[in-house]
Amino acid sequence: MSNATNIPNQHAIVIGGSMAGLLAARVLSDHFARVTIVERDRLPIAPEFRHGTPQARHVHVLMQQGQRILGQLFPGLIQELEAHGAVYTDVTNDMLWLNPAGWTPRHVSGLEMLCASRTLIEWGVRQRLMNIQNVSVCSETDVQGLLTSEDKAMVTGVQIQPRSQAGAAKGATQMMHADLVIDTSGRNSKMPQWLTALGYQPPPESIVNAHLGYASRVYEPPTDFHGQWKAFYIQSAPPDHPRGGLIFPMEGGKWLVSTIGSGASKPPTDEAGFEAFIRSLRSPLFAQTLQKAKPLSPVYGFGSASNQWRHYERLAERPDRLVIMGDALCAFNPVYGQGMTIAALEAMKLGASLTEMQQRGLTGVTRMLQRKLGKLVAGPWSMATGEDCRYLNVEGVKLGRTTRIMHWYMDRIMALTTHDEEAHTLFTQVIHMVKPPTSLFHPHILWRALWGRRVSTQMQGPRREAMLNV
Ligand SMILES: Cc1cc2nc3c(=O)[nH]c(=O)nc-3n(C[C@H](O)[C@H](O)[C@H](O)COP(=O)(O)OP(=O)(O)OC[C@H]3O[C@@H](n4cnc5c(N)ncnc54)[C@H](O)[C@@H]3O)c2cc1C
């Protein structure tokens, strides 16, 4: 079924059929007669791993704001994912959370995260999208560059090349025309090179790299597991403790275990090294929990998790009718779990802007949208890169006075969340993007963070763990 009503535009192309591309395509289907996603991978019929999204081996959490938007774009989708085994987890009640200041209290807040493999989430969205009549996928096809008007002022489509069974590009390059091209081809997007080939300047790029790496493995929980929790998170506490770990539920009653570390503390991908890393985490409870769990997969690594922002909003000259979104625009250190939710927020921004432009046509769409998307990512960027400044080996950012003050204040907030349920809920709401970061500065919270009672650090040892009902 098409969602299209009174559609003034003919054809939109989306480069890349991952989360950002799928969500953009859903929104475009309301504004274009036809939407084509061009994706280099063969897209599996079932929820299976594919090479174009190597991050799918690692824990992916869909934040509350992301769930809201996905539910809005695809009514019933979240329930469908749950029916396929995704696990709803009350963040403040069902998760053991050792933050840099200590264990957080357990209490029901109703703030739930959806835990499932990245593969299942993407598959669920893709299935729903494929039911929309005016959306199609051109898979196993590489986009190789842009087509433009003669004066190069306007993008008019893309050059594509089909792939062979073996995955290599083959055959003659073909042309695919469109009124609007969206690039959602991820961190390794070739858009800067494609713009340069047309004679434009590439966008300036900010990279903040804390040299973080992931290593992950799927486990079967022990048959006699009686822990009264669904998820377990040991947050890294840089600079002293740059190592973290997650045991998160996924479909099929399994656990996906991800370990995270920076620089020399990057988690190894050999079995012995991975297990030793687990034993080195800030709480022995993590390793004890996994002792009797059965590994079901190899250990997979992911090594390039920097923050990377290509500033298309700053370009003085660029061709019109081209919009860059998702990780191709701004990719974050994934430890903050923001990527899919930001892709969803960007898709909503795209939809609202196209509605605004309905009467006057698409001219100027690039400038308008890149500016709006730049504003959207600026907040999460500051948060992620500001926190990354805590790592000793971070590159691309200076630890200025404002950041030091922010760290000092956030340390107070972290300490407060270990014994103040209201502050804990609020902090979680900010992380899940349902409340703005400014709410952490509300006088009510500020007062308690600065002058409230301090919890004894002795309460953060085994006695506290016992109290947490683990
Ligand atoms: C280790 C890790 C953990 C993460 N954890 C979380 C989390 O907990 N929560 C969360 O919200 N986010 C998380 N993220 C981020 C999240 O995965 C991404 O932000 C999200 O998937 C959006 O990415 P994207 O669609 O922009 O790009 P990608 O997912 O990178 O997809 C790009 C797509 O484009 C295709 N493509 C590339 N080039 C071409 C081309 N030339 N022609 C045709 N197709 C092409 C690729 O095959 C791929 O399908 C994590 C990321 C990593 C690395």
The ligand as an SDF file (V2000), in Angstrom:
LIG
                    3D

 53 58  0  0  0  0  0  0  0  0999 V2000
   29.8080   -1.4940   17.2410 C   0  0  0  0  0  0  0  0  0  0  0  0
   28.5950   -0.6380   17.0290 C   0  0  0  0  0  0  0  0  0  0  0  0
   27.5490   -0.6660   17.9390 C   0  0  0  0  0  0  0  0  0  0  0  0
   26.4400    0.1460   17.7510 C   0  0  0  0  0  0  0  0  0  0  0  0
   25.4370    0.1400   18.6900 N   0  0  0  0  0  0  0  0  0  0  0  0
   24.3470    0.9080   18.4930 C   0  0  0  0  0  0  0  0  0  0  0  0
   23.2600    0.8930   19.4380 C   0  0  0  0  0  0  0  0  0  0  0  0
   23.2940    0.2250   20.4780 O   0  0  0  0  0  0  0  0  0  0  0  0
   22.1730    1.6730   19.1680 N   0  0  0  0  0  0  0  0  0  0  0  0
   22.0960    2.4520   18.0350 C   0  0  0  0  0  0  0  0  0  0  0  0
   21.0830    3.1310   17.8540 O   0  0  0  0  0  0  0  0  0  0  0  0
   23.1030    2.5050   17.1460 N   0  0  0  0  0  0  0  0  0  0  0  0
   24.2120    1.7620   17.3340 C   0  0  0  0  0  0  0  0  0  0  0  0
   25.2260    1.7940   16.4050 N   0  0  0  0  0  0  0  0  0  0  0  0
   25.1120    2.6900   15.2350 C   0  0  0  0  0  0  0  0  0  0  0  0
   24.2100    2.1070   14.1460 C   0  0  0  0  0  0  0  0  0  0  0  0
   24.6390    0.8290   13.7290 O   0  0  0  0  0  0  0  0  0  0  0  0
   24.1620    3.0520   12.9310 C   0  0  0  0  0  0  0  0  0  0  0  0
   24.1820    4.3770   13.3430 O   0  0  0  0  0  0  0  0  0  0  0  0
   22.9010    2.8310   12.1550 C   0  0  0  0  0  0  0  0  0  0  0  0
   22.8990    1.5280   11.6510 O   0  0  0  0  0  0  0  0  0  0  0  0
   22.7080    3.7970   10.9850 C   0  0  0  0  0  0  0  0  0  0  0  0
   23.6770    3.5420   10.0360 O   0  0  0  0  0  0  0  0  0  0  0  0
   23.4640    3.9080    8.5080 P   0  0  0  0  0  0  0  0  0  0  0  0
   22.2180    3.3040    7.9860 O   0  0  0  0  0  0  0  0  0  0  0  0
   23.6400    5.3610    8.3430 O   0  0  0  0  0  0  0  0  0  0  0  0
   24.7390    3.2100    7.8320 O   0  0  0  0  0  0  0  0  0  0  0  0
   25.1700    1.6960    7.7970 P   0  0  0  0  0  0  0  0  0  0  0  0
   24.4450    0.8930    8.7770 O   0  0  0  0  0  0  0  0  0  0  0  0
   26.6520    1.6860    7.8290 O   0  0  0  0  0  0  0  0  0  0  0  0
   24.7000    1.2060    6.3490 O   0  0  0  0  0  0  0  0  0  0  0  0
   25.2220    1.6500    5.1360 C   0  0  0  0  0  0  0  0  0  0  0  0
   24.5840    0.8230    4.0230 C   0  0  0  0  0  0  0  0  0  0  0  0
   24.9880    1.3410    2.7490 O   0  0  0  0  0  0  0  0  0  0  0  0
   25.4060    0.2700    1.9030 C   0  0  0  0  0  0  0  0  0  0  0  0
   26.3660    0.8680    0.9530 N   0  0  0  0  0  0  0  0  0  0  0  0
   27.5630    1.4380    1.2650 C   0  0  0  0  0  0  0  0  0  0  0  0
   28.1330    1.9490    0.1500 N   0  0  0  0  0  0  0  0  0  0  0  0
   27.2740    1.7010   -0.8750 C   0  0  0  0  0  0  0  0  0  0  0  0
   27.3020    1.9970   -2.2660 C   0  0  0  0  0  0  0  0  0  0  0  0
   28.3160    2.6780   -2.8270 N   0  0  0  0  0  0  0  0  0  0  0  0
   26.2750    1.5870   -3.0370 N   0  0  0  0  0  0  0  0  0  0  0  0
   25.2250    0.8990   -2.4950 C   0  0  0  0  0  0  0  0  0  0  0  0
   25.1400    0.6140   -1.1730 N   0  0  0  0  0  0  0  0  0  0  0  0
   26.1450    1.0100   -0.3790 C   0  0  0  0  0  0  0  0  0  0  0  0
   25.9930   -0.7540    2.8710 C   0  0  0  0  0  0  0  0  0  0  0  0
   26.0100   -2.0470    2.3010 O   0  0  0  0  0  0  0  0  0  0  0  0
   25.0290   -0.6430    4.0460 C   0  0  0  0  0  0  0  0  0  0  0  0
   23.8880   -1.4440    3.8710 O   0  0  0  0  0  0  0  0  0  0  0  0
   26.3610    1.0030   16.6000 C   0  0  0  0  0  0  0  0  0  0  0  0
   27.4120    1.0250   15.6800 C   0  0  0  0  0  0  0  0  0  0  0  0
   28.5250    0.2380   15.8920 C   0  0  0  0  0  0  0  0  0  0  0  0
   29.6620    0.3430   14.9060 C   0  0  0  0  0  0  0  0  0  0  0  0
  1  2  1  0
  2  3  1  0
  2 52  2  0
  3  4  2  0
  4  5  1  0
  4 50  1  0
  5  6  2  0
  6  7  1  0
  6 13  1  0
  7  8  2  0
  7  9  1  0
  9 10  1  0
 10 11  2  0
 10 12  1  0
 12 13  2  0
 13 14  1  0
 14 15  1  0
 14 50  1  0
 15 16  1  0
 16 17  1  0
 16 18  1  0
 18 19  1  0
 18 20  1  0
 20 21  1  0
 20 22  1  0
 22 23  1  0
 23 24  1  0
 24 25  2  0
 24 26  1  0
 24 27  1  0
 27 28  1  0
 28 29  2  0
 28 30  1  0
 28 31  1  0
 31 32  1  0
 32 33  1  0
 33 34  1  0
 33 48  1  0
 34 35  1  0
 35 36  1  0
 35 46  1  0
 36 37  1  0
 36 45  1  0
 37 38  2  0
 38 39  1  0
 39 40  1  0
 39 45  2  0
 40 41  1  0
 40 42  2  0
 42 43  1  0
 43 44  2  0
 44 45  1  0
 46 47  1  0
 46 48  1  0
 48 49  1  0
 50 51  2  0
 51 52  1  0
 52 53  1  0
M  END
$$$$
